[in-house]
Amino acid sequence: MHEIHEHILITVVYGANEVSARRELWQGLTELAVAADLPWLVGGDFNAVLDMSEVSGASGDIRVAMHDFNDCIIQTGLISLPMQGERFSWHNCSTDGRSLWKRLDRMFVNDAWLEQWPNLFYTCLTPRTSDHSPLVLKGDSRDVQVSMFRFDNYLALSPGFLASVHNIWQHPVIGTPMYSVTRKLKALKPMFRQQRRKKGDLAMNVKLAAGFLEVAQILLQADRHNSLLLQLENCCRLVYLKATQLEHVMLRKSEASMVERWRPMLQGFLQTSGYQEG
């Protein structure tokens, strides 16, 4: 969303597993709704569904849990935001006939929020290695794209990395220390992009594994109880975990030596940028 210059209220929810324990959450939300005179967004894992269409697979008797959840939404006057992407936000990760899917995660808003941002919706992404899918709030037409400075740790292991950074950082920049740092970081971006293309192996393995897992999970959306697709998704999940673990191990092996190599360079950067060590 765009930068907000007003007070808002956001409540992040994690519902208890037991029906009786969740009633404390429903009561708390009802009390908040009475006191809330601000735009209010409520989102998270409610650990309950609103109706049986939000369940796929064999589940126990959830009628009481559904009644409590629906009653809370009526009492609070909350409005469900439109959702895109995955229909079910949770999976028990079973690869046999006991596979169970539910829509446990969602977002609600009150009338005041809807008046301010009527075009908002949220996307339910593929879960990758989690049993829950992440939710992303989207849709404000006034969104501003901010250019981020991205640095992947594995780039620091590349031969000549420090020399290249040092060469760019030594160029004088006229302006405040923060402006100088910003300009130098911007100058580093093309070098990082070039090194990503050269490096490739570790990062590419992770990206490929993530891509295969994404495809497997999308295929599974269309046939959630297909045993072959469940096995495929599980295999892709394991490959992705292995790739990320290997990347982590390789980075940790060089961590100690990298810190020692960086220490004098970092001190020089701080000095040339006008900062003093505290």
C-alpha positions as CSV (number, residue, x, y, z in Angstrom):
1,M,0.0,0.0,0.0
2,H,1.0,3.6,-0.3
3,E,2.4,5.5,2.6
4,I,-0.4,6.2,5.2
5,H,-0.5,9.5,7.0
6,E,-3.3,8.6,9.4
7,H,-3.9,6.3,12.3
8,I,-5.1,2.8,11.5
9,L,-5.7,-0.3,13.6
10,I,-4.3,-3.7,12.4
11,T,-5.0,-6.9,14.4
12,V,-2.9,-10.0,13.6
13,V,-4.8,-13.2,14.6
14,Y,-3.6,-16.7,15.6
15,G,-6.5,-18.8,16.6
16,A,-6.1,-21.6,19.2
17,N,-6.5,-25.2,18.2
18,E,-9.4,-25.9,20.6
19,V,-12.9,-24.6,20.0
20,S,-13.3,-23.5,23.7
21,A,-9.9,-21.7,23.7
22,R,-10.9,-19.8,20.5
23,R,-13.9,-18.3,22.2
24,E,-11.5,-15.9,24.0
25,L,-10.4,-14.7,20.6
26,W,-14.0,-14.2,19.4
27,Q,-14.8,-12.2,22.6
28,G,-11.7,-10.1,22.2
29,L,-12.5,-9.2,18.6
30,T,-16.0,-8.3,19.6
31,E,-14.8,-6.0,22.3
32,L,-12.3,-4.4,20.0
33,A,-15.0,-3.8,17.4
34,V,-17.0,-1.7,19.9
35,A,-14.0,0.4,20.8
36,A,-12.5,0.7,17.3
37,D,-13.2,4.1,15.7
38,L,-10.4,3.8,13.2
39,P,-9.9,2.0,9.9
40,W,-9.4,-1.6,11.1
41,L,-7.9,-4.6,9.4
42,V,-8.0,-8.1,11.0
43,G,-6.0,-10.9,9.4
44,G,-4.2,-14.1,10.2
45,D,-4.8,-17.8,11.0
46,F,-8.2,-18.0,12.6
47,N,-8.0,-21.9,12.8
48,A,-11.7,-22.0,11.8
49,V,-13.7,-21.9,8.6
50,L,-17.0,-20.1,7.8
51,D,-18.7,-22.9,5.9
52,M,-18.1,-26.4,4.6
53,S,-17.1,-25.3,1.1
54,E,-13.8,-24.1,2.8
55,V,-12.8,-27.7,3.6
56,S,-11.6,-30.4,1.3
57,G,-11.0,-33.8,2.7
58,A,-12.1,-35.8,5.7
59,S,-12.6,-33.6,8.7
60,G,-14.2,-34.0,12.1
61,D,-17.4,-32.3,13.2
62,I,-16.7,-28.6,12.9
63,R,-20.3,-27.2,13.1
64,V,-19.8,-25.6,16.5
65,A,-16.5,-24.0,15.4
66,M,-18.2,-22.6,12.3
67,H,-21.1,-21.3,14.3
68,D,-18.8,-19.5,16.7
69,F,-16.7,-18.0,13.9
70,N,-19.8,-16.8,11.9
71,D,-21.3,-15.3,15.1
72,C,-18.1,-13.4,15.8
73,I,-18.1,-11.9,12.3
74,I,-21.7,-10.8,12.6
75,Q,-21.2,-9.3,16.0
76,T,-18.1,-7.3,14.9
77,G,-19.5,-6.2,11.6
78,L,-16.3,-7.2,9.9
79,I,-16.3,-7.5,6.1
80,S,-14.3,-10.2,4.3
81,L,-11.8,-8.8,1.8
82,P,-11.9,-10.3,-1.7
83,M,-9.3,-13.1,-2.2
84,Q,-7.3,-14.2,-5.2
85,G,-5.0,-17.2,-5.7
86,E,-5.2,-20.4,-3.6
87,R,-8.6,-21.3,-2.4
88,F,-7.4,-23.2,0.6
89,S,-4.7,-21.6,2.8
90,W,-3.7,-24.7,4.9
91,H,-2.8,-28.3,4.1
92,N,-1.9,-31.1,6.5
93,C,0.9,-32.1,4.1
94,S,-0.3,-35.7,4.0
95,T,0.5,-37.6,0.8
96,D,-2.1,-40.3,1.3
97,G,-5.8,-40.5,1.6
98,R,-5.9,-38.4,4.7
99,S,-5.0,-35.3,2.9
100,L,-6.9,-32.3,4.3
101,W,-7.2,-28.7,3.0
102,K,-8.9,-25.8,4.8
103,R,-9.2,-22.0,4.4
104,L,-8.0,-21.0,7.8
105,D,-6.2,-17.8,6.9
106,R,-8.0,-14.7,5.7
107,M,-8.4,-10.9,6.1
108,F,-11.4,-8.8,7.2
109,V,-11.9,-5.0,7.4
110,N,-14.4,-2.7,9.0
111,D,-16.5,0.0,7.2
112,A,-14.1,2.8,8.0
113,W,-11.2,0.8,6.3
114,L,-13.4,0.1,3.3
115,E,-14.3,3.7,2.9
116,Q,-10.6,4.7,2.7
117,W,-9.4,1.8,0.5
118,P,-12.3,0.3,-1.4
119,N,-10.2,-1.5,-4.0
120,L,-8.1,-3.7,-1.7
121,F,-7.9,-7.4,-2.0
122,Y,-5.5,-10.1,-0.8
123,T,-3.7,-12.9,-2.6
124,C,-3.2,-16.4,-1.1
125,L,0.1,-17.6,-2.5
126,T,1.4,-21.1,-2.9
127,P,2.8,-22.4,0.5
128,R,6.2,-23.8,-0.6
129,T,7.5,-25.6,2.4
130,S,5.0,-24.4,5.0
131,D,1.6,-25.9,5.8
132,H,0.1,-22.4,5.5
133,S,0.0,-20.1,2.5
134,P,1.2,-16.5,2.9
135,L,-1.3,-13.7,2.4
136,V,-0.4,-10.5,0.5
137,L,-2.5,-7.4,0.7
138,K,-2.8,-5.7,-2.7
139,G,-4.9,-3.5,-4.9
140,D,-4.6,0.1,-3.8
141,S,-4.4,2.2,-7.0
142,R,-2.2,4.7,-5.3
143,D,0.6,2.2,-4.6
144,V,4.0,3.6,-5.1
145,Q,6.8,1.4,-6.4
146,V,9.9,1.8,-4.3
147,S,13.3,0.7,-5.6
148,M,14.9,-1.6,-3.1
149,F,18.6,-2.3,-2.6
150,R,18.9,-6.1,-2.8
151,F,22.0,-8.0,-1.7
152,D,22.4,-11.8,-1.9
153,N,24.9,-13.1,0.7
154,Y,26.5,-15.5,-1.7
155,L,27.8,-12.6,-3.8
156,A,30.3,-11.8,-1.1
157,L,32.0,-15.2,-1.9
158,S,32.8,-14.2,-5.5
159,P,36.5,-13.6,-6.4
160,G,37.2,-10.0,-6.6
161,F,34.0,-8.9,-4.8
162,L,35.7,-6.8,-2.2
163,A,38.0,-5.1,-4.7
164,S,35.1,-4.2,-6.9
165,V,33.1,-2.8,-4.0
166,H,36.2,-0.9,-2.7
167,N,36.7,0.6,-6.2
168,I,33.2,2.0,-6.3
169,W,33.2,3.1,-2.7
170,Q,36.4,5.2,-3.1
171,H,34.8,7.6,-5.6
172,P,34.1,10.9,-3.8
173,V,30.4,12.0,-3.8
174,I,29.5,15.6,-2.9
175,G,26.7,15.9,-0.4
176,T,25.6,14.7,3.0
177,P,26.9,11.4,4.3
178,M,23.6,9.7,3.8
179,Y,23.3,11.0,0.2
180,S,26.9,9.7,-0.4
181,V,26.0,6.2,0.9
182,T,22.8,6.2,-1.2
183,R,24.6,7.1,-4.4
184,K,27.3,4.5,-3.9
185,L,24.8,1.8,-3.2
186,K,23.0,2.7,-6.4
187,A,26.3,2.4,-8.3
188,L,26.8,-1.1,-6.8
189,K,23.6,-2.5,-8.3
190,P,24.9,-3.1,-11.9
191,M,27.9,-4.9,-10.5
192,F,25.7,-7.1,-8.3
193,R,23.5,-7.9,-11.3
194,Q,26.5,-8.9,-13.4
195,Q,27.9,-11.1,-10.6
196,R,24.5,-12.8,-10.1
197,R,24.6,-13.8,-13.8
198,K,28.2,-15.2,-13.4
199,K,27.7,-16.9,-10.1
200,G,24.5,-18.7,-10.8
201,D,25.0,-22.2,-9.3
202,L,23.7,-22.0,-5.7
203,A,21.1,-19.3,-6.4
204,M,20.0,-20.9,-9.6
205,N,19.5,-24.3,-7.9
206,V,17.3,-22.7,-5.3
207,K,15.3,-20.8,-7.9
208,L,14.8,-23.9,-10.1
209,A,13.7,-25.9,-7.1
210,A,11.3,-23.1,-6.1
211,G,10.0,-23.0,-9.6
212,F,9.3,-26.8,-9.7
213,L,7.7,-26.6,-6.3
214,E,5.5,-23.7,-7.4
215,V,4.3,-25.7,-10.5
216,A,3.6,-28.8,-8.5
217,Q,1.5,-26.9,-6.0
218,I,-0.4,-25.1,-8.8
219,L,-1.1,-28.5,-10.4
220,L,-2.3,-29.8,-7.0
221,Q,-4.8,-27.0,-6.8
222,A,-6.8,-28.6,-9.6
223,D,-6.8,-32.1,-8.2
224,R,-6.1,-31.9,-4.5
225,H,-6.5,-35.6,-3.6
226,N,-4.6,-37.0,-6.6
227,S,-2.0,-39.4,-5.0
228,L,0.6,-38.9,-7.8
229,L,0.4,-35.1,-7.5
230,L,0.6,-35.3,-3.7
231,Q,3.8,-37.4,-4.1
232,L,5.2,-35.0,-6.7
233,E,4.5,-31.9,-4.5
234,N,6.2,-33.7,-1.6
235,C,9.3,-34.6,-3.6
236,C,9.6,-31.0,-5.0
237,R,9.2,-29.7,-1.4
238,L,12.1,-31.9,-0.2
239,V,14.3,-30.9,-3.2
240,Y,13.6,-27.2,-2.5
241,L,14.5,-27.7,1.2
242,K,17.7,-29.5,0.3
243,A,18.7,-26.8,-2.1
244,T,18.2,-24.0,0.5
245,Q,20.0,-26.0,3.2
246,L,23.0,-26.6,0.9
247,E,23.1,-22.9,0.0
248,H,23.0,-22.1,3.7
249,V,25.8,-24.5,4.6
250,M,28.1,-23.2,1.8
251,L,27.5,-19.6,3.0
252,R,28.2,-20.5,6.6
253,K,31.5,-22.2,5.7
254,S,32.9,-18.9,4.5
255,E,31.2,-16.7,7.1
256,A,34.1,-16.4,9.6
257,S,36.8,-15.7,7.0
258,M,34.5,-13.2,5.2
259,V,33.9,-11.2,8.4
260,E,37.7,-10.9,8.9
261,R,38.2,-9.8,5.3
262,W,35.4,-7.3,5.5
263,R,36.4,-5.7,8.8
264,P,39.1,-3.3,7.6
265,M,37.1,-2.6,4.4
266,L,34.0,-1.7,6.4
267,Q,36.0,0.6,8.6
268,G,37.3,2.4,5.5
269,F,33.8,2.7,4.1
270,L,32.6,4.4,7.3
271,Q,35.4,6.8,7.3
272,T,35.1,7.8,3.7
273,S,31.3,8.3,4.2
274,G,31.8,10.6,7.1
275,Y,30.6,8.2,9.9
276,Q,32.5,7.5,13.1
277,E,32.4,4.2,14.9
278,G,30.4,4.5,18.2
